[in-house]
Amino acid sequence: MNNYLDFEKPLAEIEGKAEELRALARQNADMDVNDEAAALDTKAASMLKDLYSKLTPWQKCLIARHPERPHCRDYIERLFSEYTPLSGDRNFAEDHAVMGGLARFNDRPVVVIGHEKGHDTKSRIERNFGMARPEGYRKAVRLMDLADRHRLPVITLVDTPGAYPGKGAEERGQSEAIARATEKCVQIGVPLVSVIIGEGGSGGAVAFATANRVAMLEHSVYSVISPEGCASILWKDADKMRDAAEALRLTAQDLQKLGVIDRIIAEPQGGAHRSRAQAMDAVGAAITSMLDDLAKADAKTLIHNRRAKFLSMGARGLAA
């Protein structure tokens, strides 16, 4: 059964009626509902296309957070082989909100790192809903060092509402850990490509996405703060999150125009959650293309271009 978002309720009614007809037909072999069900399917497909052709930024936030959307673990299982997870920051603990390790991508040895939100209540609590603590970012630094030492490309999969703001995380140096991870992204002399597969929230996302190439799935979002947090700060009212989503320019389309990301990866009609395998394969094709673009660059060029890319952001606006 599909998990429908609020703006998809009219679609849920039509698809529900089609399924009810088919259920009745399964119970009564004499019933012929093929024509009626097909007509409802056609109407549902048309409505789905119409709904997803005029999404608001807030609706894109809801899609990016969809519980059935593929997460980091799903991408690793589908796109990578010989995945060997590496755990712990060698300082405090293992952070289950961050997955990472050695793997092969198209038979090419790589290091893959990503945020993992979990897929059910138990795993979401274990993964802290994808909100990493300092040890998660320090683990990422350790893995990037390993990749740099052995000349392995780094692939990051970003899907977090932001770094965890708890008391313990702050006591253990959350801001410093994020800064170190961001610094390490800039320093490594190997290709670094990043894909925003769901939410890219604040510094918790930037710490993985300061890359040579940054791609976003079509209905993902990437912003300095969540719409709810922005609304609470600006208007003291979290219910104004729709207005905040508009103001934040957090969609893939806006961010490509601003030069924050390099490419948009098309999603299946109705979002990645409706055709998970197709969406993950599209991400795999984009990663292949981005790595191929960087394959001939030496370490010095990779570092220089990565630094120049991020240092130049906003320069046009300042010059104006």
DRENFI-741121 format. One line per 10 residues: number of its first residue (from 1); for each residue x, z, y of N, C-alpha, C. Coordinates in Angstrom, 1 decimal. Last residue first. Layout:
BEGIN
NUM> X Z Y X Z Y X Z Y  ...
***
This chain:
BEGIN
320> 28.0 -7.8 42.6 26.9 -8.2 43.5 26.6 -7.2 44.5  29.8 -6.2 41.3 30.3 -7.2 42.2 29.3 -7.7 43.2  28.1 -4.7 39.7 28.9 -4.0 40.7 29.4 -5.0 41.7  27.1 -6.7 38.0 26.2 -6.0 38.9 27.0 -5.3 40.0  29.4 -7.5 36.7 28.7 -8.4 37.5 27.8 -7.8 38.5  30.1 -5.2 35.2 31.0 -5.6 36.3 30.3 -6.6 37.3  28.6 -4.5 33.0 28.2 -4.0 34.3 29.0 -4.5 35.5  31.4 -4.8 30.9 29.9 -4.6 31.0 29.6 -3.9 32.4  34.1 -4.8 30.7 33.5 -5.8 31.6 32.0 -5.6 31.8  34.8 -3.0 28.7 35.1 -2.7 30.1 34.5 -3.6 31.1
310> 33.9 -4.4 26.4 33.2 -3.2 26.9 33.5 -2.8 28.3  35.7 -6.6 26.3 34.3 -6.8 26.2 33.5 -5.6 26.8  38.2 -5.5 26.4 37.8 -6.3 27.5 36.3 -6.4 27.5  38.3 -4.2 23.8 38.4 -3.4 25.0 37.8 -4.2 26.2  38.1 -6.5 22.2 37.1 -5.5 22.1 37.1 -4.6 23.4  40.4 -8.0 23.0 39.1 -8.6 23.2 38.0 -7.5 23.1  42.4 -6.2 22.1 42.3 -6.6 23.5 40.9 -7.1 23.8  42.0 -6.0 19.4 41.9 -4.8 20.2 41.7 -5.2 21.7  42.4 -8.7 18.6 41.1 -8.0 18.3 40.9 -6.8 19.2  45.0 -9.2 19.4 43.9 -9.9 20.0 42.6 -9.2 19.8
300> 46.4 -7.4 17.8 46.5 -7.3 19.2 45.4 -8.0 19.9  45.8 -8.4 15.2 45.4 -7.0 15.6 45.4 -6.9 17.1  44.6 -11.8 15.3 45.5 -10.8 14.9 45.1 -9.5 15.5  41.9 -13.8 14.0 42.5 -13.1 15.1 43.5 -12.0 14.6  40.7 -15.1 11.9 42.0 -15.6 12.3 42.6 -14.8 13.4  38.1 -13.8 11.6 39.1 -13.8 10.5 40.5 -14.1 10.9  36.0 -13.8 13.3 37.1 -12.9 13.6 38.3 -13.0 12.7  34.1 -15.4 12.2 34.5 -15.7 13.6 35.8 -14.9 13.9  33.7 -14.1 9.8 34.4 -15.4 9.8 34.9 -15.7 11.2  32.2 -11.9 10.7 33.5 -11.7 10.1 34.3 -13.0 10.1
290> 29.9 -13.3 11.5 30.7 -12.5 12.5 32.1 -12.3 11.9  28.9 -14.4 9.0 29.3 -15.2 10.2 30.2 -14.5 11.2  28.5 -12.0 7.6 29.4 -13.1 7.1 29.9 -13.9 8.2  26.5 -10.9 9.1 27.8 -10.2 9.0 28.8 -11.2 8.5  24.4 -12.8 8.7 25.0 -12.5 10.1 26.3 -11.9 10.0  23.9 -12.5 6.0 24.4 -13.8 6.5 25.0 -13.6 7.9  23.0 -9.8 6.0 24.2 -10.2 5.2 24.8 -11.5 5.7  20.6 -10.1 7.4 21.7 -9.3 8.0 23.0 -9.6 7.3  19.2 -11.6 5.6 19.5 -12.2 6.9 20.6 -11.4 7.6  19.0 -9.8 3.5 19.8 -11.1 3.3 20.2 -11.7 4.6
280> 17.3 -8.0 4.7 18.6 -7.6 4.3 19.5 -8.8 4.1  14.9 -9.6 4.9 15.6 -9.0 6.1 17.0 -8.6 5.8  14.4 -10.1 2.2 14.6 -11.2 3.2 15.3 -10.7 4.4  13.9 -7.5 1.2 15.0 -8.3 0.7 15.4 -9.5 1.6  11.6 -6.7 2.7 12.9 -6.0 2.8 14.0 -6.9 2.4  9.1 -7.6 4.3 9.9 -8.4 3.3 11.4 -7.8 3.4  8.1 -5.6 5.8 7.2 -6.4 5.0 7.9 -7.3 4.0  10.1 -4.4 7.3 9.5 -3.6 6.2 8.5 -4.4 5.4  10.9 -6.2 9.3 11.7 -6.0 8.1 11.0 -5.3 6.9  7.9 -7.9 10.5 9.0 -6.9 10.5 9.7 -6.8 9.2
270> 6.1 -9.9 10.7 5.6 -8.6 10.5 6.6 -7.5 10.3  8.2 -12.3 9.3 6.9 -12.1 10.0 6.3 -10.8 9.7  11.6 -11.1 9.1 10.4 -11.7 8.5 9.2 -11.5 9.4  13.8 -11.4 12.0 13.1 -10.6 10.9 12.0 -11.4 10.3  16.9 -12.7 13.2 15.4 -12.8 13.0 14.9 -12.0 11.8  19.2 -11.0 15.0 18.9 -11.5 13.7 17.4 -11.5 13.5  21.0 -11.9 17.9 19.7 -11.3 17.4 19.5 -11.9 16.0  24.3 -11.1 19.2 23.3 -11.9 18.5 22.1 -11.2 18.1  25.6 -9.3 20.9 26.1 -10.7 20.8 25.1 -11.6 20.1  24.7 -7.0 23.5 24.8 -7.4 22.1 25.1 -8.9 22.1
260> 24.9 -6.9 26.3 25.3 -5.7 25.5 25.5 -6.0 24.0  24.0 -8.9 27.9 25.4 -9.0 27.4 25.8 -7.8 26.6  21.5 -9.1 28.8 22.4 -8.2 29.6 23.8 -8.3 29.1  20.3 -10.6 26.8 20.4 -11.1 28.2 21.4 -10.4 29.0  20.4 -8.7 24.8 21.2 -10.0 24.6 21.4 -10.6 26.0  18.7 -6.8 25.7 20.1 -6.5 25.6 21.0 -7.7 25.4  16.2 -8.1 25.5 16.7 -7.7 26.8 18.2 -7.5 26.8  16.1 -8.5 22.7 16.0 -9.7 23.7 16.5 -9.3 25.0  16.1 -6.0 21.7 17.2 -6.9 21.4 17.2 -8.0 22.4  15.0 -3.5 24.1 14.8 -4.5 23.0 16.0 -5.4 22.8
250> 15.3 -1.7 26.2 15.9 -1.4 24.9 15.7 -2.4 23.8  14.8 -1.1 29.0 15.3 -2.4 28.5 16.0 -2.3 27.2  13.6 1.2 30.1 14.9 1.3 29.4 15.6 0.0 29.0  11.0 0.6 30.9 12.1 0.8 31.9 13.5 0.7 31.3  9.5 0.6 28.6 9.6 -0.6 29.5 10.8 -0.6 30.4  9.8 3.2 27.8 10.3 2.1 26.9 10.5 0.8 27.7  8.5 4.5 29.8 9.9 4.7 29.7 10.5 3.6 28.8  5.9 3.8 29.3 6.5 3.4 30.6 8.0 3.5 30.5  5.6 5.1 26.8 5.4 3.6 26.9 6.1 3.1 28.2  5.9 7.8 27.3 7.0 7.1 26.6 6.9 5.6 26.7
240> 4.4 9.7 28.6 4.7 8.4 29.3 5.8 7.6 28.7  4.3 11.9 27.1 3.3 11.0 26.8 3.5 9.7 27.6  6.2 13.7 28.1 6.6 12.8 27.0 5.6 11.7 26.7  6.8 14.5 31.3 5.6 14.2 30.4 6.0 13.2 29.3  8.5 14.5 33.4 8.1 15.8 32.8 6.9 15.6 31.9  9.5 12.1 34.2 8.2 12.4 34.6 7.7 13.8 34.1  12.3 12.1 33.4 11.8 11.5 34.6 10.5 12.0 35.1  12.3 13.7 31.0 13.3 13.9 32.1 12.7 13.4 33.4  10.3 12.6 29.4 10.3 14.1 29.6 11.2 14.4 30.8  11.1 10.0 29.2 9.8 10.3 29.9 9.8 11.8 30.3
230> 13.4 10.2 27.7 13.5 9.7 29.1 12.2 10.1 29.9  12.4 11.1 25.3 13.3 12.0 26.1 13.4 11.5 27.5  10.8 8.9 24.6 10.2 10.3 24.8 11.1 11.2 25.6  12.7 6.9 24.3 11.6 6.8 25.4 11.0 8.1 25.6  16.0 8.2 23.9 14.8 7.8 23.4 13.7 7.7 24.5  18.8 6.7 25.6 18.0 7.9 25.3 16.7 7.4 24.7  20.1 4.3 25.8 20.9 5.5 26.1 20.2 6.8 25.8  19.3 2.1 23.0 19.1 2.7 24.3 19.9 3.9 24.5  17.8 -0.2 21.1 19.2 0.3 21.3 19.1 0.8 22.8  15.8 -1.4 18.3 16.0 -0.9 19.7 17.3 -0.2 19.8
220> 14.6 -4.2 16.3 15.3 -2.9 16.5 15.4 -2.6 18.0  13.5 -6.6 15.8 12.6 -5.6 16.3 13.3 -4.2 16.3  15.8 -8.2 15.1 14.8 -8.7 16.1 14.0 -7.6 16.7  18.8 -6.5 14.7 17.6 -7.1 14.1 16.6 -7.2 15.2  21.7 -7.2 16.5 20.6 -6.4 16.3 19.5 -7.2 15.6  25.3 -7.0 16.6 24.1 -7.8 16.3 23.0 -6.8 16.2  28.5 -7.3 18.0 27.3 -6.4 17.8 26.1 -7.2 17.7  31.9 -7.5 17.5 30.6 -8.2 17.4 29.5 -7.2 17.2  33.8 -5.5 17.9 34.0 -6.9 18.3 32.8 -7.7 18.4  32.1 -2.4 19.0 32.6 -3.4 18.0 33.0 -4.7 18.6
210> 30.9 0.3 19.0 31.8 -0.3 20.0 32.7 -1.3 19.2  29.1 1.5 17.2 28.8 0.2 17.7 29.7 -0.4 18.8  29.5 4.2 16.7 29.7 3.2 15.6 29.6 1.8 16.0  29.1 5.4 19.1 30.2 5.8 18.4 30.5 4.9 17.2  26.6 4.5 19.9 27.7 3.8 20.5 29.0 4.2 19.7  24.9 6.3 18.5 25.0 4.9 18.1 26.2 4.2 18.6  25.3 8.6 19.9 25.4 8.7 18.5 25.4 7.3 17.8  24.8 8.1 22.5 26.2 8.1 22.1 26.4 8.1 20.6  21.6 6.5 21.9 22.6 7.2 22.7 24.0 7.1 22.2  20.4 5.0 19.1 20.1 6.0 20.1 21.4 6.7 20.7
200> 19.0 2.5 17.7 20.4 2.8 18.2 20.3 3.7 19.3  17.0 2.1 14.8 17.2 2.7 16.1 18.7 2.8 16.4  17.9 -0.5 12.9 16.7 0.3 13.3 16.7 0.8 14.7  20.3 -1.8 12.8 19.2 -2.1 11.8 17.9 -1.4 12.1  22.7 -3.2 14.5 21.6 -2.2 14.8 20.5 -2.5 13.9  25.8 -3.8 13.2 24.5 -4.2 13.2 23.5 -3.1 13.5  29.2 -4.7 13.9 28.2 -3.7 13.9 26.8 -4.3 13.9  32.6 -5.1 13.0 31.3 -5.7 13.3 30.2 -4.7 13.1  35.9 -5.4 13.5 34.9 -4.4 13.5 33.6 -5.1 13.9  39.1 -6.4 12.2 37.7 -6.8 12.7 36.7 -5.7 12.5
190> 41.7 -4.1 13.2 41.0 -4.9 12.2 39.7 -5.3 12.8  43.0 -2.1 14.7 43.4 -3.5 14.8 42.9 -4.4 13.7  41.3 0.4 16.6 41.7 -0.1 15.3 42.0 -1.6 15.4  40.4 1.3 19.1 41.9 1.3 18.8 42.2 0.6 17.5  37.7 1.4 19.4 38.5 0.6 20.4 39.9 0.4 19.9  37.0 3.3 17.5 36.5 1.9 17.4 37.3 1.0 18.3  38.2 5.6 18.6 38.8 5.0 17.4 38.3 3.5 17.2  36.5 6.1 20.7 37.9 5.8 20.9 38.5 5.1 19.7  34.2 6.8 19.2 34.2 5.7 20.1 35.6 5.2 20.4  35.2 9.1 18.0 34.8 8.0 17.1 34.7 6.7 18.0
180> 35.8 10.7 20.2 36.9 10.3 19.3 36.5 9.1 18.4  33.1 11.1 21.2 34.1 10.4 22.0 35.3 9.9 21.1  32.0 12.5 19.0 31.5 11.2 19.4 32.5 10.4 20.2  33.6 14.8 19.2 33.6 14.0 18.0 33.1 12.6 18.3  32.9 15.8 21.8 34.3 15.4 21.5 34.4 14.5 20.3  30.2 16.5 21.3 30.6 15.4 22.3 32.0 14.9 22.1  30.4 18.5 19.3 29.7 17.2 19.1 30.2 16.1 20.1  31.9 20.9 18.6 32.4 19.9 19.4 31.8 18.5 19.2  30.7 23.1 17.3 31.8 22.4 16.6 32.3 21.2 17.3  28.7 23.7 19.0 29.8 24.7 18.9 31.0 24.0 18.2
170> 27.0 21.6 18.5 27.6 21.7 19.8 28.8 22.7 19.8  26.2 22.2 15.9 26.9 21.0 16.2 27.6 21.0 17.6  24.9 24.7 16.3 26.1 24.6 15.5 26.9 23.3 15.8  22.7 23.8 17.9 23.6 24.8 18.4 24.9 24.7 17.6  21.9 20.2 17.8 21.8 21.7 17.4 22.9 22.5 17.9  21.6 17.5 18.2 21.9 18.4 19.3 21.8 19.9 19.0  22.9 14.8 16.4 22.2 16.0 16.3 22.6 17.0 17.4  22.8 11.6 18.1 23.5 12.6 17.4 22.7 13.9 17.4  19.9 9.5 17.5 20.9 10.1 18.4 21.6 11.1 17.6  18.3 8.1 15.8 17.7 8.4 17.1 18.7 9.1 18.0
160> 20.0 5.5 14.1 19.9 6.9 14.4 19.2 7.1 15.7  21.6 3.2 12.7 20.2 3.6 12.6 20.0 5.1 12.8  24.0 0.7 12.1 23.5 1.8 13.0 22.0 2.0 12.9  26.6 0.1 10.2 25.1 -0.1 10.2 24.5 1.0 10.9  29.7 -1.6 10.4 28.9 -0.4 10.6 27.4 -0.8 10.7  32.6 -2.6 8.8 31.2 -3.0 9.0 30.4 -1.7 9.2  35.9 -3.5 9.1 35.0 -2.4 9.2 33.6 -3.0 9.5  38.5 -5.0 7.1 37.5 -5.1 8.1 36.5 -3.9 8.0  41.6 -3.5 6.4 40.3 -3.8 5.9 39.3 -4.0 7.1  44.3 -2.6 6.5 44.0 -3.9 7.0 42.6 -4.4 6.5
150> 45.0 -0.1 5.9 45.0 -1.0 4.8 44.5 -2.4 5.2  44.8 1.2 8.3 46.0 1.4 7.6 46.1 0.3 6.5  42.1 0.7 9.0 43.2 0.2 9.8 44.6 0.2 9.1  40.8 2.1 7.1 40.6 0.7 7.1 41.8 0.1 7.9  41.6 4.7 7.7 41.9 4.2 6.4 41.8 2.7 6.4  40.4 5.0 10.2 41.9 5.1 10.1 42.3 4.4 8.8  37.7 4.8 9.5 38.3 3.7 10.3 39.8 3.8 10.3  37.5 7.2 8.1 37.3 6.0 7.3 37.9 4.8 8.2  38.0 9.1 10.1 38.9 9.1 8.9 38.8 7.7 8.2  35.7 8.5 11.7 37.1 8.3 12.2 38.1 8.2 11.1
140> 33.7 9.3 10.0 33.8 7.9 10.4 35.2 7.6 10.9  34.2 12.1 10.0 34.3 11.3 8.7 34.5 9.8 9.0  33.6 12.6 12.6 35.0 12.8 12.2 35.2 12.1 10.8  30.8 12.2 12.5 31.7 11.3 13.3 33.1 11.4 12.9  30.2 14.3 10.7 29.8 12.9 10.4 30.7 11.9 11.2  30.9 16.5 12.1 31.7 16.2 10.9 31.3 14.8 10.4  29.0 16.7 14.1 30.4 16.3 14.4 31.2 15.9 13.2  26.0 15.1 12.6 26.7 16.3 13.2 28.2 15.9 13.5  23.6 12.6 13.0 24.9 13.1 12.5 25.3 14.3 13.3  20.5 11.9 12.0 21.2 12.5 13.2 22.4 13.2 12.7
130> 19.0 11.0 9.9 20.0 10.1 10.4 20.7 10.6 11.7  17.5 13.2 9.1 16.8 12.1 9.7 17.8 11.1 10.4  19.1 14.7 7.5 18.9 15.2 8.8 18.3 14.0 9.7  19.3 14.2 4.8 20.1 13.3 5.7 19.9 13.7 7.2  17.6 16.2 3.9 19.0 16.2 3.5 19.9 15.4 4.4  15.2 15.3 5.0 15.7 16.6 5.4 17.2 16.7 5.1  15.0 12.8 3.7 15.1 12.9 5.1 15.6 14.2 5.6  14.8 13.6 1.0 16.0 13.0 1.4 16.2 12.9 3.0  12.2 14.9 1.1 13.4 15.6 0.6 14.7 15.0 1.2  10.5 12.8 2.1 10.7 14.1 2.8 11.9 14.8 2.4
120> 12.3 9.6 1.7 11.1 10.5 1.5 11.4 11.9 2.2  14.5 8.3 2.6 13.4 7.5 2.3 12.1 8.4 1.9  17.2 8.5 5.1 16.4 9.0 4.0 15.1 8.2 3.8  18.9 7.6 7.1 17.8 8.5 7.5 17.1 9.1 6.3  22.2 7.1 7.7 21.2 7.1 6.7 20.1 8.1 7.0  24.6 5.1 9.4 23.6 6.2 9.4 22.6 6.0 8.4  27.7 3.9 7.9 26.3 3.7 8.5 25.6 5.1 8.5  30.3 1.7 7.0 29.9 3.1 7.5 28.5 2.9 8.1  32.7 0.2 4.8 31.3 0.2 5.4 30.9 1.6 5.8  35.5 -1.7 4.6 35.0 -0.3 4.8 33.7 -0.4 5.4
110> 36.2 -4.2 2.1 35.9 -3.8 3.5 35.7 -2.3 3.4  37.3 -7.1 0.3 37.4 -5.6 0.5 37.1 -5.2 1.9  35.0 -9.6 -0.6 36.1 -9.2 0.4 36.1 -7.7 0.5  32.9 -10.3 -2.0 34.1 -10.2 -2.8 35.3 -9.9 -1.8  30.9 -9.9 -0.2 31.2 -11.3 -0.6 32.6 -11.3 -1.2  32.4 -7.0 0.2 31.3 -7.8 0.8 31.7 -9.2 0.6  33.1 -4.0 -1.5 33.4 -5.4 -1.4 32.2 -6.1 -0.8  34.2 -0.8 -0.2 33.3 -1.7 -0.9 33.8 -3.1 -0.9  34.6 2.6 0.7 35.2 1.3 0.3 34.2 0.5 -0.4  32.3 4.3 2.9 33.3 4.2 1.9 33.9 2.8 1.7
100> 29.5 6.3 4.0 30.7 5.5 4.2 31.6 5.4 3.0  26.8 7.7 5.8 27.3 7.2 4.6 28.6 6.3 4.9  25.7 10.5 7.5 26.6 9.3 7.6 27.0 9.0 6.2  24.2 12.6 6.8 23.5 11.7 7.7 24.4 10.4 7.9  25.7 14.4 5.4 24.9 13.4 4.6 24.2 12.4 5.5  28.8 15.4 5.9 27.6 15.1 6.6 26.8 14.0 6.0  30.8 17.9 4.6 30.3 16.6 4.4 29.0 16.5 5.2  33.0 19.9 6.7 32.0 19.7 5.7 31.7 18.2 5.5  35.6 20.4 8.1 34.5 21.4 8.0 33.6 21.1 6.8  37.8 18.7 7.4 38.0 19.8 8.4 36.9 20.8 8.2
90> 37.4 16.4 6.1 38.7 17.1 5.8 38.9 18.2 6.8  35.0 15.3 6.2 35.8 15.1 7.4 37.2 15.7 7.2  33.2 13.8 3.4 33.9 14.9 4.1 34.8 14.4 5.2  33.7 11.1 1.0 33.0 12.2 1.6 33.9 13.1 2.4  33.1 7.8 0.2 34.2 8.8 0.6 33.5 9.8 1.4  31.8 5.7 -2.4 31.6 6.6 -1.2 32.8 7.5 -1.1  32.3 2.6 -3.2 32.9 3.9 -3.6 32.8 4.8 -2.4  30.8 -0.3 -4.4 30.8 0.7 -3.3 31.3 2.0 -3.8  30.8 -2.7 -5.8 31.9 -1.8 -6.0 32.0 -0.7 -4.9  29.2 -4.7 -3.2 29.5 -4.4 -4.6 30.7 -3.4 -4.6
80> 26.5 -5.1 -0.8 27.9 -4.7 -1.2 28.0 -4.5 -2.7  23.8 -5.6 -0.4 24.8 -6.6 0.1 26.2 -6.3 -0.3  22.2 -3.7 -1.7 21.9 -5.1 -1.9 23.1 -6.0 -1.5  23.3 -1.1 -1.2 23.0 -1.5 -2.6 22.8 -3.0 -2.7  23.5 -1.3 1.6 24.7 -1.1 0.8 24.5 -1.6 -0.6  20.8 -1.4 2.3 21.7 -2.5 2.7 23.0 -2.5 1.8  19.9 1.1 1.4 19.3 -0.1 0.9 20.3 -1.3 1.1  21.4 2.9 3.0 21.6 2.9 1.6 21.1 1.6 0.9  20.3 2.2 5.6 21.7 2.0 5.3 21.9 1.9 3.8  17.0 1.0 5.1 18.0 1.8 5.7 19.3 1.5 5.1
70> 14.1 -1.1 5.8 15.3 -0.8 5.0 16.3 0.0 5.8  11.1 0.6 6.6 12.1 -0.3 7.0 13.4 0.0 6.2  9.2 2.5 6.1 9.5 1.5 5.0 10.5 0.5 5.4  8.8 3.9 8.5 9.3 4.6 7.3 9.7 3.6 6.2  9.8 2.4 11.5 8.9 2.3 10.4 9.5 3.0 9.2  11.2 2.3 13.8 11.1 3.6 13.2 10.3 3.6 11.9  10.9 -0.2 14.7 12.2 0.2 14.4 12.3 1.5 13.6  8.1 -0.1 15.3 8.6 -0.9 14.2 10.0 -0.5 13.8  8.2 1.6 17.6 7.4 2.0 16.4 7.9 1.2 15.2  9.7 0.0 19.3 10.2 1.3 18.9 9.5 1.8 17.6
60> 7.9 -2.1 19.6 9.1 -2.4 18.9 9.8 -1.1 18.5  6.0 -0.8 21.1 5.6 -1.2 19.8 6.9 -1.6 19.0  7.4 -0.5 23.5 7.1 0.7 22.8 6.7 0.3 21.3  7.7 -3.2 24.4 8.9 -2.4 24.0 8.6 -1.2 23.2  5.1 -5.1 22.7 5.6 -4.4 23.9 6.9 -3.6 23.4  4.7 -8.3 21.3 5.0 -6.9 21.1 5.5 -6.3 22.4  3.6 -10.9 20.7 3.5 -10.3 22.0 3.7 -8.8 22.0  3.9 -11.7 18.1 4.4 -12.6 19.1 4.3 -12.0 20.5  2.6 -9.9 16.4 4.1 -9.9 16.5 4.7 -10.9 17.5  -0.1 -10.7 16.7 0.4 -9.4 17.0 1.9 -9.3 17.3
50> 0.0 -13.3 15.6 -0.4 -13.1 17.0 0.1 -11.7 17.5  0.7 -12.9 13.0 1.6 -13.7 13.8 1.3 -13.5 15.3  -1.5 -11.4 12.2 -0.1 -10.8 12.1 0.8 -11.6 13.0  -3.5 -13.2 12.4 -3.5 -12.0 13.3 -2.1 -11.4 13.3  -2.8 -15.0 10.4 -2.9 -15.5 11.8 -2.8 -14.3 12.8  -3.0 -13.4 8.2 -1.7 -14.0 8.5 -1.7 -14.5 10.0  -5.7 -12.8 8.2 -4.7 -11.7 8.4 -3.4 -12.3 8.8  -6.9 -15.3 7.8 -7.2 -14.6 9.0 -6.1 -13.5 9.3  -5.8 -15.8 5.2 -5.5 -16.7 6.3 -5.7 -16.0 7.6  -7.1 -13.7 3.8 -5.6 -13.7 3.9 -5.2 -14.6 5.0
40> -9.8 -14.4 4.1 -9.3 -13.2 4.7 -7.8 -13.2 4.8  -9.7 -16.7 2.5 -10.1 -16.8 3.9 -9.6 -15.6 4.7  -9.0 -15.6 0.0 -8.1 -16.5 0.7 -8.4 -16.7 2.2  -11.4 -14.2 -0.5 -10.1 -13.4 -0.3 -9.1 -14.3 0.4  -13.2 -16.3 -0.7 -13.4 -15.2 0.3 -12.1 -14.5 0.6  -12.1 -17.7 -2.9 -12.3 -18.3 -1.6 -12.4 -17.3 -0.5  -12.1 -15.7 -5.0 -10.9 -16.4 -4.5 -11.0 -17.0 -3.1  -14.0 -14.4 -6.3 -13.8 -14.0 -4.9 -12.6 -14.7 -4.3  -16.2 -14.3 -8.7 -15.2 -15.3 -8.2 -15.1 -15.0 -6.7  -17.0 -12.3 -11.4 -17.0 -12.4 -10.0 -15.9 -13.4 -9.6
30> -16.7 -11.8 -14.1 -17.7 -12.9 -13.7 -17.6 -13.1 -12.2  -15.1 -9.6 -14.4 -14.5 -10.9 -14.7 -15.4 -12.0 -14.2  -14.8 -6.9 -12.6 -15.9 -7.7 -13.1 -15.4 -9.2 -13.2  -12.4 -5.7 -11.9 -13.4 -4.9 -12.6 -14.5 -5.7 -13.3  -11.3 -7.7 -10.4 -10.5 -7.2 -11.6 -11.4 -6.4 -12.5  -13.1 -7.9 -8.3 -13.0 -9.0 -9.2 -12.2 -8.6 -10.5  -12.6 -5.5 -6.9 -13.9 -5.7 -7.6 -13.8 -6.8 -8.6  -10.0 -6.1 -6.0 -10.2 -5.0 -7.0 -11.5 -5.1 -7.7  -10.5 -8.2 -4.3 -9.7 -8.5 -5.5 -9.9 -7.4 -6.6  -11.9 -6.9 -2.3 -12.5 -8.0 -3.1 -11.8 -8.2 -4.4
20> -10.0 -5.1 -1.4 -11.2 -4.6 -2.1 -11.9 -5.6 -2.9  -8.1 -6.9 -0.3 -7.7 -6.1 -1.5 -8.9 -5.5 -2.2  -9.7 -7.7 1.9 -9.2 -8.7 0.9 -8.8 -8.0 -0.4  -10.0 -5.3 3.3 -11.1 -6.0 2.7 -10.8 -7.0 1.6  -7.3 -4.8 4.0 -8.0 -3.9 3.1 -9.2 -4.5 2.5  -6.8 -6.9 5.8 -6.1 -6.9 4.5 -6.7 -5.9 3.5  -8.6 -6.0 7.8 -8.8 -7.3 7.1 -8.1 -7.4 5.8  -7.7 -3.5 8.5 -9.1 -3.7 8.0 -9.2 -5.0 7.3  -5.1 -4.0 9.3 -5.3 -3.2 8.2 -6.7 -3.4 7.6  -5.5 -5.4 11.7 -4.9 -6.1 10.5 -5.2 -5.3 9.3
10> -6.4 -3.3 13.3 -7.3 -4.5 13.0 -6.8 -5.3 11.8  -4.0 -1.7 13.3 -5.2 -1.2 12.6 -6.2 -2.4 12.4  -1.6 -2.0 14.5 -1.9 -2.9 13.4 -3.2 -2.6 12.7  -1.0 -0.1 16.3 -1.4 -1.4 16.8 -1.8 -2.4 15.7  -0.1 2.0 14.5 -1.3 2.1 15.3 -1.9 0.7 15.8  1.1 0.6 11.3 1.3 1.2 12.6 0.0 1.2 13.4  0.6 1.1 7.9 0.3 0.4 9.1 0.5 1.2 10.3  2.1 0.7 5.0 2.0 1.8 6.0 1.8 1.1 7.3  0.5 -0.9 2.2 1.3 -1.0 3.4 1.0 0.3 4.3  0.8 0.0 -1.2 0.0 0.0 0.0 0.9 0.0 1.2
***
